[in-house]
């Protein structure tokens, strides 16, 4: 058996182009499946994420404790007289 295969640059280029195209297509399909399973799927299934989207911030805040903390911080701050400072932009 004597097989003579003629290779020309056009056939080689089209075969390499087809192989690269198919490799990229398979890689994209695998990437989308991975993202769907491990990224988007876990976000939808996670109940804490779903609850955090519906909860409003500050619902679990104790206002009395918060106000007392703010008042204690304001009491520790020194009040300075700002009227005597010259404004350099005037």
Secondary structure, 3 states (H helix, E strand, C coil): CCCCCCCCHHHHHHHHHHHHHHHHHHHHHHHHHHHHHHHHHHHHHCHHHHHHHHCCCCCCCCHHHHHHHHHHHHHHCCCCCCCCCCCCCC
